[in-house]
Amino acid sequence: MNENAPLSQLNNCLTKPIAERKLSPHEIGNLIKTANQTHSLLKISEVMNLKDKNFLNRFIKILDLPSEIQQKITWKNNPGTISFTQSFVLASEPNSEKKQEIFNLILNKENFTRIEINKMLY
């Protein structure tokens, strides 16, 4: 595989408006991880015209969540999904009991809402 292919895919995806993005947040996180095998996060952020690598780190952080949770992260606000921001906050949550409680809601309630997740997160 061309070592610049992930960079090209990322640039193509992240420069589009959210409604036009074809990849989910966790798929973008995986692309960033792949690109990071041959390029620094600083280089990736420069190629993508980002002011720093913090935005990229958010995508990598959500990969710490269980795959069943990652599958629920979407750009669109539909019942049974969590937002990119919520997933980053959840992945960063230091309280393991609180985190597990939210995991349980996400995995066991088919049509949970983002409002319910916000109430538990904040």
C-alpha positions as CSV (number, residue, x, y, z in Angstrom):
1,M,0.0,0.0,0.0
2,N,1.2,3.5,-0.8
3,E,2.3,5.1,2.5
4,N,0.5,8.3,1.5
5,A,-2.8,6.6,0.7
6,P,-4.2,7.0,4.2
7,L,-3.3,10.7,4.2
8,S,-5.1,11.2,0.9
9,Q,-8.2,9.4,2.2
10,L,-8.2,11.4,5.4
11,N,-7.8,14.7,3.7
12,N,-10.6,13.8,1.3
13,C,-12.9,12.8,4.2
14,L,-12.2,15.4,6.8
15,T,-12.4,18.4,4.4
16,K,-15.9,17.5,3.4
17,P,-19.0,18.8,5.3
18,I,-20.1,16.3,8.0
19,A,-23.2,15.4,6.0
20,E,-21.1,14.3,3.1
21,R,-18.6,12.2,5.1
22,K,-18.7,8.6,4.0
23,L,-16.5,7.2,6.8
24,S,-17.6,7.0,10.4
25,P,-15.5,8.6,13.2
26,H,-14.0,5.2,14.2
27,E,-13.1,4.4,10.6
28,I,-11.4,7.8,10.4
29,G,-9.6,7.0,13.7
30,N,-8.3,3.7,12.1
31,L,-7.1,5.7,9.1
32,I,-5.2,8.1,11.3
33,K,-3.6,5.2,13.2
34,T,-2.5,3.7,9.8
35,A,-1.2,7.0,8.6
36,N,0.6,7.4,11.9
37,Q,2.7,4.3,11.2
38,T,4.6,6.2,8.6
39,H,3.9,9.8,9.4
40,S,3.9,11.8,12.6
41,L,0.6,13.2,13.9
42,L,2.1,16.7,13.4
43,K,2.9,15.9,9.7
44,I,-0.7,14.5,9.2
45,S,-2.2,17.6,10.8
46,E,0.0,19.9,8.5
47,V,-1.1,18.0,5.4
48,M,-4.7,18.4,6.4
49,N,-4.3,22.1,7.3
50,L,-5.2,21.5,10.9
51,K,-3.7,23.9,13.5
52,D,-2.4,21.1,15.6
53,K,-2.7,17.3,16.3
54,N,-5.2,17.5,19.1
55,F,-8.1,17.0,16.7
56,L,-6.5,13.8,15.4
57,N,-5.8,12.6,18.9
58,R,-9.6,12.7,19.6
59,F,-10.2,10.2,16.7
60,I,-7.5,7.9,18.1
61,K,-8.9,8.1,21.6
62,I,-12.3,6.8,20.6
63,L,-10.6,3.6,19.4
64,D,-10.1,2.9,23.1
65,L,-13.8,2.2,23.4
66,P,-15.1,-1.4,22.9
67,S,-15.9,-2.1,19.2
68,E,-19.6,-2.5,20.0
69,I,-19.6,1.1,21.2
70,Q,-17.5,2.3,18.3
71,Q,-20.2,1.0,15.9
72,K,-22.7,3.4,17.5
73,I,-20.6,6.5,16.8
74,T,-22.1,8.5,13.9
75,W,-22.2,12.0,12.4
76,K,-26.0,12.0,12.3
77,N,-28.2,12.5,15.3
78,N,-30.3,9.3,15.2
79,P,-31.7,7.3,18.1
80,G,-29.4,4.6,19.2
81,T,-26.2,6.5,18.2
82,I,-23.7,8.6,20.0
83,S,-21.8,11.7,18.7
84,F,-18.1,12.0,18.0
85,T,-17.8,14.4,20.9
86,Q,-19.8,12.2,23.3
87,S,-17.6,9.2,22.3
88,F,-14.4,11.2,23.0
89,V,-15.7,12.3,26.4
90,L,-16.8,8.7,27.2
91,A,-13.4,7.3,26.2
92,S,-11.7,9.9,28.4
93,E,-14.0,9.3,31.4
94,P,-11.8,8.3,34.4
95,N,-14.6,6.9,36.5
96,S,-14.9,3.2,35.3
97,E,-18.3,2.7,37.1
98,K,-19.8,5.7,35.3
99,K,-18.3,4.5,32.0
100,Q,-19.7,1.0,32.4
101,E,-23.1,2.4,33.3
102,I,-23.1,4.4,30.0
103,F,-21.8,1.3,28.1
104,N,-24.7,-0.7,29.5
105,L,-27.3,1.9,28.3
106,I,-25.7,2.0,24.8
107,L,-25.6,-1.7,24.5
108,N,-28.9,-2.6,26.1
109,K,-31.3,0.1,25.0
110,E,-32.0,0.0,21.3
111,N,-33.2,3.6,20.8
112,F,-31.4,5.5,23.5
113,T,-31.0,9.2,22.8
114,R,-28.0,11.6,22.8
115,I,-29.8,13.6,25.5
116,E,-29.8,10.5,27.7
117,I,-26.1,10.1,27.1
118,N,-25.4,13.8,27.8
119,K,-27.3,13.5,31.2
120,M,-25.0,10.6,32.2
121,L,-21.8,12.2,30.9
122,Y,-22.1,15.7,32.2
